[in-house]
Amino acid sequence: MKLGFLFIISVITINSICAYPNKQLPTINLVKRVSVATNYTNAIVKAVRMRQAAINKYSNYPELNLTSISNEISSVTASANKTLSDIASNINGTISDNILSKSTKGKCTFNIKNIQQDEAYYAEIIIGNQKFSCLLDTGSSNLWIPNKNCTSASCQNHNSFESSKSPTFKSEGNPWSILYGSGSASGVTGKDNIKIGQVTAEDQIFGLADLVSDVFLPLESDGNCGMAFDSLNTMDSGAPTLVSTLINQNKINPLFSFHCSHYLDFDDQGTLTLGGVDESKFTGEITYSPVIPGTGFWSIPLIDALVNGEPTLNLARPAIIDTGTTLLMIPPDDAAAIHKQIPGSEYDSQDSIYIIPCNTTAVVSLNFGGVEYNIPPRDLIFSPISGTQCVSSIIPAYILEPLPIWLCGQTFLKNVYSVFDVGNKQVGFAHSK
């Protein structure tokens, strides 16, 4: 696949990512349309486009062997389907006392920016001697920014890299192309020193976009910073990500962690810690789950999903933990089971979207490693369609059909402290402050 940034883009200003056919407003039983249809249409369209962008992102990895991945998933989730008392020994759902996570050596913490009401987060990076804002995406492995030579309107609207002004730049010249939604980006690769936070990766491979679709025009960030495993790098096959380079050059310990802010708390600053964790941002302990082998994603077993304490799944599911996704996108049967337990929810069969009361008191909890993490009622609301009815932030979708994969985005992640342990290939969560 040739994709990376554009999945995140779809989460940021998704209204411009995918074409949406003209059609009548969907009919939903027991759901009244508002007198001004625009609110209804915009909310539905935005959710549908986010879903399609996510599907495009993950379906465009042609090198993925779905049969092999399915076998790996079956093996790992089989262990997860044991009783909760066995989880710690069978799926590594243990409380971590990882020395690296508590060490201050090879560790730095810095602010990241909350974009458009928790849709995504970006950080400032310096390539050579030039500054850029870069979206942080654990669901891809590509790093790219606009090239100064790019004449696309989207490039003119953002900071672009001028190689002649960087004495440390090295041209690689390998062509790349990324497809996503209704747009694309393409260019060549290069190498330069890239600083993020207080650390610098030397001779980091990145993409210089010579052609960028107009869908980028309204974006606040300049480029994408993929943070999945190296095997998903589609610009320069298997080339190290920015995080991997920092680890390989002994600049940071082999892990990183996120504290994602919440706009409803009037906070647009989250934090990213490279090489460790920030213990001031969570309570209790961090519980880890192993990464499912063979995918290249940060995919781990989800033990169960509960609504107001009542379980909804009969088997564990694989879950991709993706900071570049806004919503919680799950298999349709699982979405139906969850919404069945949310009073007042209705299904829009035309657009495959759920409508829930804006004043819902339901709490959805995800069980990872034997610990339940809550998604409070306010975060089950994606967007209002009237004064009383809202689009649910839990969206039915097959991300890698036919695999029953969950895609866990900011709907979940802004309620936990998340740790991505590269060295031990595991993901940890703690209750966020």
N, C-alpha and C positions, 0 to 999 in steps of 0.2 A: 504494500500500500504506500501511497505517497500522501501522507497526511500528518499532521501534528498539531499545528497551531489551530487549525480551523475548527476543531471541535470546540476549543475554548471560546473561540470567537463566537461560535453559535450560542454559547451560553451568555455571552456578554451583550451583544446587540443582535439577538437572534432574529429580530424582525426583518433583517436585511439579508439573512443567510440563504434561505431556501425559497424557491418559488412556491407560491401557494395558489391553487386554482380558485377561480371565482366560483362560489356556490352559495346556496341559500343557507341561512342560519340553521344550525342543527336543532333538531327537536329532542327534548329530554323530558321524559315523563315527570310530572309534578314540579318541574322547574319553570318558573315564570321568566320570560325574557324582559329585560329592562326596556323602558320606552325608547331610550337611545341605544340603538343596536351596536354602536361602536364599541362600548365597553365590553359587551359580550364577545363580539367578533375578535377584538384585539387580544383578549385573554386566551381564547381558544387557539387562535392562530399562533400566538407566541409559544404556547405549550406544545402544539403539534410540531412546530418548526424545531424546537429544542429536541424533541424526540427524534425527528428525522436526522438532525445533525449528529446526534449521538450514534444512531444506527450507521450513518455514513462513515463516521470516524472508525468504528470498530469493524465494519464489514469490509473495509478497504485494506486489510492486512492479508494479502494473498498468500504470504508465506506461512500463515498459521495452519497447522494441521489439526483440524477440528476433531478428527477421530482420536488422535493422540491426546489432545487436550481433554476430550471427554473421558478417556480412560484415567487420566491423572485426577480429574475432578471426582470421578467415581471412587477412586482409591482414597483420596483425602476426606471427602465428605462421608464416606462409609465410617471412618473413625469418628467423625463428628456426630454421627447419628447414635452413638452410644449414650448411656445415661450421663447426666451432667456430672455425677461424682467421678466418672472415668475420664472426663474431658482433659484434665490437666496432664495426665500421663499419655493420652492417646493423640491429642492434636496440639500439644505444647501450649495449651491455654493456661499458662502459669504466670504468676506474679514475677516480673523481671527484677533482678537486682544487678542489672547489667552495669559493670564498672564504667564502660564507655559512656553510657547515658548520663552518669553523674560527674564525669571528668570535665574539668574546665580546659584541658589541653586539647587543641584541635577542635574548638567549639566557638561559634559566634551566633549571637541572636540579633535580629534587626527587624524593623517594621515592614509590613507589607500592606498594600492598599486594597481596601474593600471596594469593589466596583459595582455600581448599579444594584444596590440592595442585595448584597450577598451572592451575586451571580458568579463572581470569580475574584481572584486576587492577583496582584502583580507586584514585582519588586524592581528596583532600579539596578541596572547592571552597567558596567563600563567596559566597552570593547576597545582595546587599545587606549585611546585617550578621548573617547566619545561616549556620551551617556545615552541610555535608552531605558524605556520601561518595558518589562517583559512579563508576560503572563506565566503563571506557575501551574504546570499541568502534570500531575502524576499519572495521567492516562496516555501520555505519548512520550517520545524520546527525542524529538527534533527541536533544534534551536535555530531560529532564523530571525532576521531583521531586514528591513528594506535596504537596497543598495542605492547609492547616490545616483547611479546611472538610470535607475527606474523612472520612467516617465508616466506611469499610471497615476491617476488622480489620488489613489489611496496612498501612494508613496509620497506624493507632494504634501499630503495632509499629516505626515508623521516624520519623526526624526529618521534620517537615513545615514548609512555608513559610508564615509568617504575614505577609501583605502589609502589614497595618496597622503592623507594627513596622519596616518598611523605608522610610525617607523617599525613597529613590531609585526605588522600584517604580512602574511604569506599567502599567496594565491595557490589554491588547490585546483580549481577549475573543473571539478566534477559536477556535471549537470544534475539537477534535481527538480522534481515537480510534485506538488501537493494538490490533491483534489478534495473538495469538500462542498457539501450542499450544492449551491448554484454557482460557486466560485472556484478560484484556483490561485495558486502562487507558484512561481518557478524561478530558477536562477542557477547559481553555481556556488560551490563551497569554497571556504577559505579558512585560514587559521590566524588566531591572534590571542593575546592575553585578555582574559575576561575576569573582571572583578565583580563579585556579588557579596554584599555585606562587607566584611573586613578581610575576605580571602580572595586570592587570585589564582585562576587556573591558567597555566602557561600553555601556549600553542593549542588552544581549544578549537576543535572543528566546529564551524557554524555555517549556516546558509545565508547567502546574500541574494535577496529577491530582486530580480530584474523586471518581473511582471507580477502585478498583484491586482486581483479583481476589485471592483468598486465596493464590494461588501465590507471592505476594511475601513471605508471612509469615516464612519462615526465612532470607531473604536478609540478608547482612551489610551491603550497601550500600543507600543510600536511593533512588538514581536512576541515570539513564543519561546518558553523555556521548558522543554520536556524533561520529566523527572522519573520516568519509568525505567525499565532495565535496558541495557545497551542493545539487546537483540531486536528491539522495536525501532531502532534508528533506521529510517528509510532514506535519508539523504546520503549517507555514507555507511553502507550496510555494516551494522555491528559496531560502529565507531562509538567511543565513550561519550556519554552525556556529560554535561557540565559537572554534575554531582560526582560521577565516576572519575572524572579527571582530577577533581579536588581530592578524592579519596586516594587515587593512585599516586598522586604527588605528595601524599602525607600532609595535606593542608587541613583536612578535617578527619575526625573519626567516621567510621562507615555507617552513619545513620543521619537522618534529619527529621524534624518534627514541626508540626503546624499548630498554631492557636488561631482559629479563624474568628474574627470579630462579628458582631451582629448589629445590623443597621438599626433594628428596633431598640437597641440600647444606646443609640446615638454615638456609635463607635465605628469609625471607618478605618481603623488601624488594627490589623492582626499582626502576628509575629511568625517568623520562620527562624528556626534554630538549625544551623548546619553543624553536624558533628556531635549532637547531644540533645538534651531536653531542657526546657525552662520550667523548673519546678514551681515557679510562682504562678503558673498558668493552669494548674490542674490540682484536683484533690484526690486523695487515696493513692492507689498504686496503678501502674501500667500493666495491663494484661495483654499478652501477645498471642497471635495465631499465625501458623506457618503459611507462607506463600505457596500456592498451588503451582507445582513445577510445569515448565513447558509453555507458558503463555507469554512471558515477557511483561505481563501486567502485575500490578500489586493486587493480586486476587487471593482471597482467603475464604475459609468456610464460614458461612453464616449459619449458626445453629438453629435459630428460630426468629420469628417476628411475632410480636404480641400486640394486642390492642386492649388497653385497660387491664393488662395482666393476663389476658386470655391468649393462648398460643394459636397460631393460624397455619403453620406449616407442618406437614407430616414427615418431611425429610429436610436435611440440611441443603443449603444452596451455595454455589460459588458466588462470591461478591467481589467485584472490582472496586477498589477504593480510588476515586478519581477526583482530585481537587479542581479539575477543569470542567466538571459537570455541575450544573446548578441543582437539578432535581434528583429524585429517587426514582429510577426507572427499573421496573421489575416485570417478570413474566405475567401475562394477562390473568392466568388462573390465580396467581398469588395476589395480584392487585384486587381481584374480585373478592377473595377471601378476607383481605384486610378491610376493604370498604364495606363489606357486609356487616362488619362489627362497628362501623362508625354510623351512629344514628343520623338519619336524614340525608345520607349520601345517595346520589343518583348517577346512573351511567349514561353518557352520551354515546350511543352506538354509532353515530355517524362519524365522529372524530376519535372514538375510543379514549375518552377523557372522563374522569369522574368529577362531579360537582358535589361539594360538601357545604354544610352551613358555615358561614363565616364566624359564627360564635360557637363552633364545636368545642367540646371539652375533652375530646378523645386524646389519649396519649398512645402513640405507637412506640414500641421498644424493639431494638434489635439486639439479639444475643450473640456476642462474639466471645469465644473462649470461656463460656460459662457465665459471663457478666452481661447484664442487661443495661443498655444505654438508651435513654429516653429521647424521643422527638416530641417536644411539647406542642400543644394545640396551635400556637401561633405559627409554628413552622410547617404545619400540615397545610397551611394556606399559601397557595402560589400567587393568585391574583383574583381580585373581586370581579364579578360580572354584574352584580347589583348590590344593594345595600345589605342583603342577607345571604347571598349565594356567592361562593368562591370556587375557583378551579383548584382541585387538589394538587399538592406537590408530589404525590405518588402517581406515577404515570405508567400505564401498561405498555410494555415494549419488549420485543425479542432483540437483544443487542447483538448476540452471535447465535442466531437461530440455527439449529434447534436446541442449543444448550440453554438450560434454565438459569441464566446468569442475572444477578442483580448488579445494577450500576449505582453505587452509593456516592452521590455528590454532596453539595453543600447543605441540602435539606438535613442530612445526617451530620456531616462533618463539622458544621458550625456549633454543634452541641457537644463535641468531644474534643479532647486533645489527642492528636494522632501522631504516631511515631512510625517512620518507615526505616526499618533496620536492614540496610543493604548487606552488612556483613553476615548476619544470621538468617537472611531472607525471611523476614517475618514483619507483621504489622501489629502495632500495639495501640490500645486506646486507654484513656483515663477520662474521668468525668471532668469536664472543662469548668473553670471558674467563670 
